């Protein structure tokens, strides 16, 4: 889900570059002011993907705890990370600056899983 939504945004950006080639700064500003740079459906699609990423972490954490695959603290951390991801995305409107720390925590989680 996230890949499809991100592909839309990348395509939209490439389209915008093509539309503004050879235009003056005033024409580019007018173009940017006239487009709707976010699409409610795509934004919803991205949030949907992030929420189900959190669901996946909760289920993975449950499996890690249930079958003692890794240390219990890592399983519980996985569950809490999934719940936090779902809570933040569902509770706060789409705001990358607020979501950014969660991405950093996921990197720490991946390093811990690797070790």
C-alpha positions as CSV (number, residue, x, y, z in Angstrom):
1,X,0.0,0.0,0.0
2,X,2.8,2.4,0.9
3,X,4.7,1.6,-2.3
4,X,1.7,2.4,-4.5
5,X,0.9,5.6,-2.7
6,X,4.6,6.7,-2.8
7,X,4.8,5.9,-6.5
8,X,1.9,8.2,-7.1
9,X,3.7,11.1,-5.3
10,X,6.9,10.4,-7.2
11,X,5.0,10.4,-10.5
12,X,3.2,13.5,-9.5
13,X,6.5,15.3,-8.8
14,X,8.0,14.2,-12.2
15,X,4.9,15.4,-14.0
16,X,5.2,18.8,-12.2
17,X,8.8,19.1,-13.3
18,X,7.8,18.4,-16.9
19,X,5.0,21.0,-16.7
20,X,7.2,23.8,-15.5
21,X,10.2,23.3,-17.8
22,X,11.0,26.5,-19.7
23,X,8.5,28.7,-17.7
24,X,9.4,31.9,-15.9
25,X,9.4,32.1,-12.1
26,X,6.0,33.9,-12.2
27,X,4.5,31.2,-14.4
28,X,5.9,28.5,-12.2
29,X,4.4,30.2,-9.1
30,X,1.0,30.4,-10.8
31,X,1.2,26.7,-11.7
32,X,2.1,25.7,-8.1
33,X,-0.7,27.9,-6.7
34,X,-3.2,26.3,-9.0
35,X,-2.5,22.6,-8.3
36,X,-3.8,20.6,-5.4
37,X,-0.5,19.0,-4.2
38,X,-2.1,16.6,-1.9
39,X,-4.8,14.2,-2.8
40,X,-7.1,13.2,0.0
41,X,-7.4,9.6,-1.3
42,X,-3.7,9.1,-1.6
43,X,-3.0,10.7,1.8
44,X,-5.6,8.3,3.2
45,X,-3.9,5.4,1.3
46,X,-0.5,6.3,2.9
47,X,-2.0,6.5,6.4
48,X,-3.8,3.2,5.8
49,X,-0.4,1.6,4.9
50,X,1.2,3.0,8.0
51,X,-1.5,1.8,10.3
52,X,-1.3,-1.7,8.8
53,X,2.5,-1.6,9.2
54,X,1.8,-1.1,12.9
55,X,-0.7,-4.0,12.9
56,X,2.0,-6.1,11.3
57,X,4.5,-5.1,14.1
58,X,1.9,-6.1,16.8
59,X,1.4,-9.5,15.2
60,X,5.1,-10.0,14.7
61,X,5.8,-9.0,18.3
62,X,3.1,-11.5,19.5
63,X,4.8,-14.2,17.5
64,X,8.2,-13.3,18.9
65,X,6.9,-13.4,22.5
66,X,4.8,-16.6,22.0
67,X,7.5,-18.7,20.4
68,X,10.5,-17.2,22.2
69,X,12.3,-16.4,18.9
70,X,14.2,-13.5,20.4
71,X,14.6,-11.9,23.9
72,X,11.2,-11.2,25.4
73,X,12.0,-7.4,25.8
74,X,12.5,-7.2,22.0
75,X,9.1,-8.9,21.4
76,X,7.4,-6.5,23.8
77,X,9.2,-3.6,22.2
78,X,7.9,-4.7,18.8
79,X,4.3,-4.8,20.1
80,X,4.6,-1.4,21.7
81,X,6.2,0.0,18.6
82,X,3.3,-1.3,16.5
83,X,0.7,0.1,18.9
84,X,2.5,3.5,19.0
85,X,2.6,3.6,15.2
86,X,-1.1,2.9,14.9
87,X,-2.0,5.3,17.7
88,X,0.1,8.2,16.3
89,X,-1.1,7.7,12.7
90,X,-4.7,7.4,13.7
91,X,-4.7,10.1,16.3
92,X,-2.8,12.8,14.5
93,X,-3.6,14.1,11.0
94,X,-1.0,13.4,8.3
95,X,2.1,15.3,9.5
96,X,5.5,14.0,8.5
97,X,7.3,16.0,11.1
98,X,5.4,14.3,13.9
99,X,5.8,10.9,12.3
100,X,9.6,11.3,11.8
101,X,10.7,10.1,15.3
102,X,8.7,6.9,14.7
103,X,10.8,6.1,11.7
104,X,14.0,6.6,13.7
105,X,12.7,4.2,16.4
106,X,12.0,1.7,13.6
107,X,15.6,1.9,12.6
108,X,16.7,1.2,16.2
109,X,14.3,-1.7,16.3
110,X,15.8,-3.1,13.0
111,X,19.3,-2.8,14.5
112,X,18.2,-4.6,17.7
113,X,16.6,-7.4,15.6
114,X,19.8,-7.7,13.5
115,X,22.0,-8.0,16.6
